[in-house]
Amino acid sequence: MEVVGWIAVIFLAAVLLFAVLLGIRSIPDARRYLKIRRM
């Protein structure tokens, strides 16, 4: 059962890392989009 726990922890860490990377990438795009909409 310990192995399953480790797999779950690693999977969660990978998902979190992916979400953070996606967020960092989308922040500049969101700002650009807001600027375009204001014009």
Beta strands, then each sheet from edge to edge (+ up, - down):
end
